[in-house]
């Protein structure tokens, strides 16, 4: 005969499913809590107890120029009001902004955050969950992926383990942890709403995880974790027509973060790679014409003379379907993965040519 605790646990789980189905609310169903028998409640507290010490608040001090009335630069205006002919230099003031960060290496004191959080910083201060405040040093920053790496010197740090963002699926439970509106550490929950989002910026390297976990200003640089307590993304952007959360937030996937951090640690910047091809995403018409088994990949439109792609034998009309064994879904996949490869490293390209699946290896060149 089942124990009272077992019966109660079953009832709680059944109740949560019924509530989710009745309300049609994704976040209720998405939280996937565990049952705390000692308190008789459903909770995600055990996961958060392990992870939240690794999420920090970041305060950034910058210098900004005061806005100047353009009339002050008009010589006729200045003479009319008896002002000196010489236009004074714009005055600077110090501004303070706030964001979030995630400790990914406790031994080295490495904290990942967003590029836009620490851009033009004169001083970076990190506040740990235990209340300690320490100054941080910028190791490197990359505007293209909106990722920055800073270092703190402190004892007793806790890091969050990096997960494999390639294993994420739409519908997976996620938790967002950060410092919205400078209030202090805050946790919200939701699901993965979409994967591979891009197009927010024409110049950026984007492969965003979209989530409905509420993300607000100040969450930038904070953690997106899965139900195992692993870091699967760095919260980076929101769509906010009214200035607040509307359930559409974006995070840089952890595998992109790994690639960027490796270069920032080594070089202080990202040295982007290139192979010398122009590609476009496969459409249903292209897939049918090429005899592809499914609509995915990137078709090569042109190959630069003397490029790594030409030397390796890629031709216009080839369809790139995998890079280093990982499937390619679109042209942005090729741009992202090659762009984040260090020049001089080898990469395996699997492509479709006239009904045949082929693979070649080439050496990535330095982007101009």
N, C-alpha and C positions, 0 to 999 in steps of 0.2 A: 504494500500500500504506500503511495507516495507521501512524503513528509509535508507538513504545512508550508514549509519554505518553498518546496518544489511546486506545490499547487499555487502559492501566491506568485511565484516567479512566472509561471505559465499564464496566470491571469493578467499580470502586468504586461507581458509581451503581447498577449492577445488583445488587450485593451488598446495598446499603442497602435497596433495594426488597424483595428476597427476605427479609431479616431482618425488615423491618416486617410483611410478609405472614405470615411464620411465627409471629411473636411475638404478633401482634394488638395491638401496643402503639402507640397513636396518636402519642406524642411522638417515637418513633424515626422514623416516617414523616413527621412534621410538620416536622422541622428543616430540610429542604430545603437542605442545605449546598452550598457550592461546592467544587470540587476544587483544592487548592493543589498545583500541580505540583512546586514546589521542595521540599516536604516529603513529598509523596505521601499527603496526608490530606484527608478531607472536613472542612470548617470553616465557621463563621459569623463567624470572627474579623475579616475585613475590615469587615463591617457594624458590629460592636461597636467597632472602633477609631475609627470615625467618630462613634458615638453616645455611648459611655460618658463622655467628658469633660463632657457636658452633664447627667449625672445626679449629684446631690449628696446628701450625708447632712445631715440636719437635727437639731440638738439644741435642745430647748425647755426653758426654765426657767420653772416656774410656782410659785404659792403655793397650798398646800392646807391646809385646816383639819385638825388632828389629831382623830381620833375620840375622843369623850367618852363615858364611862360614864353612861347616863341616870339612874342612881341618884344621881349627884352633883347633880342638879337637884331631888331630892326633899327638901323642908325637914325632914321627920321623920328621914330618913337622916342629913342633915348635923348635926342637933342631937344625935342618938344618938352620933355619933362626934366630937362637939365641934368640928365644922367651922364656919367663919364663915357667917352667914346669907346673905351676899352671894355669889352664884354667879360665879366668875371667867369672864372671856371665853375662848372657845376659842382655843388657841394655833395659830399658823400655822407651817408648815414649808415649806421650798423643796424642790420635786421636779423631777427631771430625766427627760425622756422623749426618745425618738429616733424619727425617721421618715426619709422620703426626699423628694426634690424634683427637678424638671426645669427646666433653663434653657431658656426659649422665646424670649428676646430678649437676645442677648449685649450689644448696644449699650446697652440700658436696664437691664441687670442683672436682668431679671424672671425669677423662679423660681416655678413653679406647684407647689403641694402640696395636701394635704387640709386642710379646715377643722378636722377633729378632731385633726390633728397640731399645729396652732399655736393651738388654742383656749385662751383665758385666758393666753397667753404673756406673761411679763414680759420675756423676752429670747429671741431666736432667733439661733442660730449655725449657719452653713452651712460644711460642709467640702467643698472641691472635690476632684476626683479627684487633682490634683497635690499634695494635702496642705495647701494653704492653708486657714486658718480665718478667716472674716469674719463680722461681725455683720450681720444682715438687719433690714430694716424692713418691718413689715406694711403693705401697701397696702390690702388689703381681703379680706374673707372672707365666704363664703356657706354657711350651714348646710344649706340646702335641697338643694344639689347636692354638698356636701362638697368645695368647691373654695376654695382661698385663693391669694392672690398676694402674694409678698414680693419685696423689692428688695435687691440687694447691690451695693456699690460696689467693683468689682475690675476689673483689666485682664486681657486675655488670656482672656476667657470664650469658651466654645463653646456654641452652641445647637443643639437638635435641631429639624429642620423638622417642622411640623405637617402630618399627613396628613388625608385626608378619610375620616372614620369611616363615612360613608354608603356608601362603596364596599366595606366589609368584607363577607365572606361566611363562613358557617360552614365551617370546615375550613381557613381561611387560617392560615398560619404566623405565630406571634407570639413575641416575646421579652420577658420581664419583667425589669426592672433596678431594684434597690433595695438597701435596707440591712436585711435580715432579722435580727431579734434583736440589732441593733447590731453585727453582725460586720464590716461594711464592704461595699463594693459587691459585689453578687452578681448573676449572670445565670442565669435559668432559661428553658426553652423549652417550647412547646406549640402548641396551635391555638386558634382561636376556637371555643368549644363551643356558644354560643348568642348571639343578639342580642336587644336590646329587653327585657332582664330588668327586672322591677320588683316591688314588693310587699315589699321588705325593710323599709321604713319607711313608715307611712301618711302622714306629713307631708312626705316628701322628694320631689324631682323626679328620678325615676329612669328611666334608659334604658340600663342597664348592658350592657357587653360581658362575657360570661362566658367564662372561659378555664380550661384545665387546666394552664397554665404555673404551677409551684408558687409560691404567694404566701403569705408568713408575716407575723406581726407584725413591724413595722419596714419592710415593703415599702410601707406606706401613703404615697401621694404620689409613688411612683416611676413609671417609664415603662413603658408597654406599646407596643412598636414592632412594625412589620410587617417583612417580609423586605427591603423597600427601605430600611429604616433611618429611616422616618418615624414620628412619634409619633401613635398612633391612640387612645391612652387613658391615663388616670391611674389607677393601681391604688388601689382605695379600700376594698374589703371582702372578707372571706372567710367561708365557712361552715366552722367548725372545731369540731365537737363535742368533740374531744379536745384542743383548744388549738393544734393544728398543721394543716398543709396536708393536705387530703383531695382535692385536685384540682378544687375549685370556688372560683374567685376572680372578683372583679368589678372592672371598670374603668369610669370615667366616659368616655364617648366624646369624641374630640378636638373634634368640632363643638360639643358642649355646652360644653366647656372654652373654646373660642373665644368663644362668646356670653357666658359668665360673666366671662371675663377682660376683655372689652371694657367691661363695666359696672363691674367692680371698679377698673379703671384710671381710669375717668371719674368715678365717684361714690364709690368705696370700699365700695359695697354693691350688691346687685342690686335694682333697682326693677322689681318684677314687673308684668307686664301682665295685662289681662283684657278679654274682649269681651262677657261677660254671658250665657253659655250654660251649661246643665248637659247633659252628654253621657254616653253609655254606649257601650261597645264593641259593634260589630255582631256578632251571632250568626248562625248558619246560618238560623234562623227569620226573623230581621229581614231578612237579605239576600234571602231568597226572597220575603217579603212586599213588599219595596221594589223588587224586580226588579233588584237589583244584579248586575253580572256576576261578582263574587267576594266572598268573605266577608272584608271589611276595611273600615275606616273607623269613624266615631263618629256615632251618631245623636243629634240634638238633642232632648232631652226637654223643655226649657223655655227661654224667652228672657226675660231681665229687662226690665222696662219702662224705657225711656229709655236702654238700653245701646247700645253701638256695634253689636252684632249686630242689635237691633231696628231701629235707624235705617238699617242697611244692607239690611234686608229678609230676614234669616234667620228661618225659621219652625220651630216644633216639627214633628218628622218629617223634616226635611232631614237628609241624611247627609253629613257632612264627609268628603271623600275625598282632599283634598290641601290643603296650606298652602304658599303661595309655590311651587307647582309640585311640591313633594315629597309623595309619597303618605303618607296617614295610615293607620296600621295599626290603631290602637286609641284609646280615650278618653285614655289616658295620653299618647299622642303630642300630642293637642290641648293638654292641660294643660302639658306640658313646653315645647312650642314657643311657645305664647302667653305662658306664665308667664315665659319668658326674653326676651321682646320688650320693648324699652324703650317706656314710655308715650309716646304722641305719634307713633309711627312707623306707617306703613301696612303692612297685611298683606293678601295675596290669599287668599281662601277659595274653593276649588272644592268644590261640593256636588252631591248627587244629589237631584232632586225630581221625583217622578211620572214616572220613566223618562227624565228629561232631565238632562244634565250642564250645570251653570251655574257661573259664576264672578263673584264680587263683591269689591270692595276696601273695607276699613274701617280706621278709625284705632283703634289699641289704647289703652285707658284705663289709668289707674293703679290697680293693685289696692289694696284697702283695707288 
